[in-house]
Amino acid sequence: MTTIAQPVRAYDPIDISALGFWAQTAAEREESFKILRRERPVSWHRPLEGALMPPENDGVWVVTTHELIGYVSKHPELFCSGQGFQFEEVPEDILDAAGSFLGMDDPRHAKLRKLVSVAFTPKQVAKIREQIKNQARLIVDGLLANPEGDFVEAVSKRLPMWTVYEMMGLESQSDREEAAHHADGMVSWADEDVAAGREPGEVLNESLVSLLQMGFEFAESRRAHPKQDLMTNLVQAEVDGDRLTDEEIASFFVLLSVAGNDTTRNSISLTMKALQDFPDQRDLLLEDFDGRIGTAIEEFVRFASPVMTFRRTATQDTELGGQQIRAGDWVALIYSSGNRDEQVFTDPDRLDITRDPNPHVGFGGGGPHFCLGNFVARMQLREIFDQLLHRAPTLRLGEPTFLTGNFVHAVKSMPYTL
């Protein structure tokens, strides 16, 4: 039998795979994405650097336009999530433990998502809203008591950690801090400050195992001693006779710890800096906060694009943006590029809190993997900026220090003065 060799595909001359590319500023990266959107909306690149477990394949398709990101996101039968959502080879058991339903496809994805959704009862959502209001007020109390410091530590990092673990029912402050520490390790294992002399694999493994163990113990505790919190709802959730297993609950605890902490944290930091850089938009919002904050939040998410990339895997040979995609090929969705697509957003590099409609891809581009916790993130952004803008008018931020990576647009630190 004769085997027909596949033609060798040439890598794109614009190299977005190097860590050096992601060490550039967002504005510098955007110059490259503009060219790709205009000339080569689907382009072939060598494997992205920085993976803990380098992939065995020879490259990845990079999708940069808003339209095609939406298409891939809404066609899971062609581009699946169950083979991984980041740019490295991950064993299936690790993917399940670390990614929960982010790394699943239907029907399992739909079943698990439905069970988790049932736990967010109207009563629980109302309770979460009141918790966030209180958290935002107390955080800004603390900010006002300290005329200078690191905005990330004082504000951005505190709110999502507090929200996630209070709504889950994790009562001990030391437990909350430990869980947030391990959540940092899950996304920042390559950062020298987070690693603190340890090998990246050691950081990731320790973080994952620790969060899973906390999730198991927490679920067991609430099953024996139920309370009025989200973890109790999760262990009691039932749909058509199905319940979540302890493994599924622990995995969701990992997902919530990572996704719930990191994305909102960076949205707050990047948005506060943007409101300083675009003072006219800050003034406009303050003129009618209640009337404008709804559309403003959508613009905050678009402008910040806290999650820059996700991966899908082609399930069959198909065509995308004029390119022939083979079954098994990796496809990278560049959300930060889609959210600056000039074919969709007028003056995309400008913060515009009145932008409406605002079809950003900040919560995952639509489709079955649209962010389940988007309503919590919106609540957090509304309450923290209500407090910051009205109570800290003299707040001034210095230049942020960024984490180098191709996944999260992460602000490590940012000085502030009052």
N, C-alpha and C positions, 0 to 999 in steps of 0.2 A: 504493500500500500504506500502510495506516495503522499508525503505531507507537504502541503503548500505553505511555504514560509510567509509569515506576515511581514509587510513592508515596515521598515524602520521609520518611526515618526520623529520628525525634527522638533526639538524644543523651541519654544517661542524665544525670540531675541530679548524680550523683556523678562528678566529673571525675578520672579516673585518668590522663589523657593528659598533663597538664602535668608538666614536669620538677620543678616545685615539689612535686607530690604525692610523687615519688620521693625528694625531698630530706628528707621527713619521716622520723621513726624507723620501724622496722619495726612497733612497737606502734601508732603512729598510723595507719599504712597499714592495719593489720589491722582497725581500727575500721570503716573503709570497706568492706573486704572482707567483714566479718561481715554487714553490711546487704545487700550484693549476694548473698552465699550464701543468705541467708534469704529475700530478697524477689525478686531478679532474678538467678538463677544464670548466665544468659546475657544480657548487656546490650550495647547499641550505644554506641560511644564514637567521638569524633573521632580522627583519626590521632595516634598517640603522638609526643610531641615528642622531639627529640634525634637524629633520624635524619640521617645525613650526606647521603643522597639521599632527600628526602621522597617518600612514595608518591603516586601519582596518584589513588588511590581516595579515597573520602570518609569512611572510617571503618573500625573494626575491632570484631568481636564479642569480648567479654571473657568467658572461662569461669572461674568461681571455685570450683566445688564439686569435691570429690574424685571423685565418681562420674562427672561429665561430662568432667573432665580425662582420666580413664582411658578413657572411651568414645572420645573423639577420638583419643587416642594409639593405641588398639588397632584403629582402623578407617581405615587409610591409603587404602583405596579411596574413602573419602568425604572425608578430610582429608589432603592430601598434603604432603610436605616438599620436593618437587623444584622448587617455585616460590619457595623461600626459607624461612628459619627465624627471621629477625629482622624488625624493623619498618621496612624501607626497601626501595626498588626496587633490586635488585642484578642486573646483567647475568649471564647464565648462566655465562660463562667465569670471572667473578670468584667466583661462588657455588661452582663446582666447585673452584677453586683454594684458596679460603679455608675451605670447609666440609667438604671430602672427602665421606664418605657421609652426613653430617648433612643435607646438602641434596640427597639423592637419594631416589628411590622404586624399588621392585622393578620389573623383575628386576635392574637394574644395582646397586641398593643391596645386595641379597642376595649377589650374586656378589662384590662388592668386600669386603663384610664377612666372607664366608667365607674369602677369600684372606688377609685380615689375621689372622683368627682362627687359621689354620693356622700362622702365624709364632710364636704363643704356645705353643710346645711345653711339655710337662711339665718338661723339663730347663730351659727358659728361665724358666718360672714359679718354679721352685725357686731359680734363680740370682737372680731379681728379689727374692724374699723375703729372701735373705741380704744382698743389697745394701741393702735398706731397713732391716734391723736395724742394720747397721753405720752407715748414714747417720744414723739417729735417735740412736744413742749418741754419735756425734761432734758432732752439732749441740747436744745438751744439754751435752756437755763444754764447748763454746764458750760456751753460755749461762751456765754456772756460773762461768766465768772472768771474766765481766763482770757486776757487780752491778746495772747498770741500762742501759737502752737501749730500742730499739724492738722489740717482740716480733715484728712482721711481718718485719722485716729479719733478726732473729737466728734465728728459728725457722720461721715459717709460710711465708715465701718460699723459704727454702733447701731444705726437704725435697722439695717437688714438683719443683723445678728439677733438683735432684741426681738424684732417682729417674728422671725422664723421660730425661734425657740420658745417665745411666750405663747404663740398660737398653738405650737405643738404640745405645750404643757411641761416643757423642761424647766423645772423650778430653780435648781441650784445654779447660782451665778458661776461657780467654778466649772460645772458641767457645760454651761453655755460657752464659756471661754475656751474650754478644751475642744468642744465640737467645732467652734469657729476656727481654732488653730489648725485642726485637721482638715477642715474645708479649704483653708489656704493652701495646705500641702497638696491637695488634689489638683489644683490648677497652677500652682507656682513652684512645682517640685524642681524646676531647673534654675530658679532664682537663688543666687548665692545667699541672700539675706534669709530666705525661708529655709534653705537647706542647712544652713549653719554648720557646714563642714561635712555633712552626710552625702552619700551618693544619691543621685536623683531617684533611682529605683527604690532605694531604702525609704526615702521620704514618701513616695507614692504608696508603697505597700503598707507602711506604718499608718499613713493617714486613712487609707481605705479600710484596713482591718479594724482600726480603732473606731471609725464611724459605724461600721457594720455592727460591731460589738455593742456600741451604745444603743443602736437601733433595736437590736434583739432584746437587750435588757429593758429598754424603755417600753417596748410592746408587751413584754411579759408582765411588767409592773402594772400597766394600765389594764391588762386583761384581768388581773387579780384584783385591782383596786381602781375601777373606772372613775373618771372625773369629767368635768365639763371642758374638754379640750379636744384638739384635732387628733391626737394620738388615740384617744379613747374612741373617737368616731371611726378611725381607720381600722382598729381591731374589731369593731362591731359592724362595719359596713358589710352589706349583703345585697347582691343583685342576682335574682333568679337562682337562689340557693348557693351562689358562689360567694366565698369570702377570700380576703387577702391572706396569703401564707405569711409566716414570720419572715421568710426570706424576702418576699416582695415588700413587706413593710420596712424591713431594714434597708433594702435597696432604695426605697422611696425616701427614707430618712437621709441617706447619702445624697440623693439628687437634690432634695430640698435644702440641705445644708450648703451644697456647692452652688447650685443655680440661684437659690434664694438669697444667698449672701453676696456673691460676686457681681452679678449683673446690676442689681439696684445700687450697690456701693459705687460702682464706676459711673453709673448714670447720674448719681447725685454729684459726684466730683466734677465730671465733665460738663454737666449743665450749669453748675454754679460758676465755673470758669467762663463758660459761654455767655452767661448773663452779664458778667463783668466786661467781657470783650465786646458785647453788643448792648451798651447801656440803654439805647433807645427801646430795645425789646423789654428790658427790665422795667423801664418807666411805663411802657404800654401795659404790661401785665399788672403793675401796681395800680394803674388808673381804674381797673375793673377786674380785680383778681377773680372773684367768683364767676364772672361772665366769660373770662378768657382762659381760665386754667385748664379747662377740658381740652381745647385745641392745642394749648401750649404743651401739655404733657405728651401728646403725640409727636410734637416737634422736638421735644427733649429726647424722646426715644430715637427718633430718626437721626438727629444731629449727633448724639453720643454714640449710637451703634455699639453698645457695650460688648456684644458678641459679634466678632468680625467674620468668622468663618464657621461653616459646618460641612460635613462630608456626606455624600450619598454614594451608593454603589449601583451601577447599571445591572439590571436583572436579565437583560437580553440585548441583542444588537439593535441599535436604534439610531435615529438622527437627531441632533440637537444643534441649533444655530448654524446649520450648514456643515457640521462635522459628523463623521461616522463614529459612533460610540460602540465599543464592543462590550459584550456581556462580561461583567467582572471589573470593568474599568472604574476607577475612582473619579468622582465628580466633586469639585470643591465649589461651594456656594459662598461668594464673597459679599456678605450682607453690607459691609461698610461701603462697597462700591455701588451696590444696588440702591442704597439710600442716598447716593449723590448723583444718580442718573439724571442728566439734564433733559432727557426725553420725557421724564415724568415730573421732575421737580424744577420749577423756575428758580434761578439763582441758588443752586443747591448748597453752596458753601456758606450761605448766610443763614443765621438763626432767624426764623420768622414765626413768631408764636401765633400768627393769624392764618398760617398755611392750612387751607381747607379746600378740597379734600387732601388727606395726607396718607396715601397708601404705602407707608413705610414697611419694610420687611424686618423691623426690629424685634418682633416676637416670633420669628421663625418662618416668615414668608407665606403663611397660610397653610392649608392642607391639614392632614391629620395630626401633625406635630406642632400645631399652633400652641404657644406657651399656655399651659394650664393655669399658671399663677399670675397671668397678666393683670388680673383685677387687683391683686395684692400690690403689685409693683406700682400700679396707677394710684392706689390709695397712699402708698408711701411717698411718692413724688408730690402729690397734692399737699399732704400735711407738712412735710419737711420744708417745702418752699413757702408755704403760708407762714410758717414760723420764722424762717430765715429772712425773708424779704420784709416782713412787717416789724420784726423785733431786732434785727441786726443790720440796720441800714448802712452802718460804717464798716461792715465786713469787707476786707480787701485780701485777695489771694495772690500768692506768688506763683512762680512757674512750677508746673507739676513734674514729677519724676515718674517715668513710665516703666512698666515691666515689658521686657522684650519677648515677644511671642506672637504667633499667628492666630491665636484663638480668641483671647479676651483683650479688649482695649482697656487695660488695667492701669490705674493711677496708684503708684506705690505710696507716694507722699506728696503733699502740697501745702506749703506754709501759709498761715493766715495771720492777720492782725486785725484788731478792732480799734 
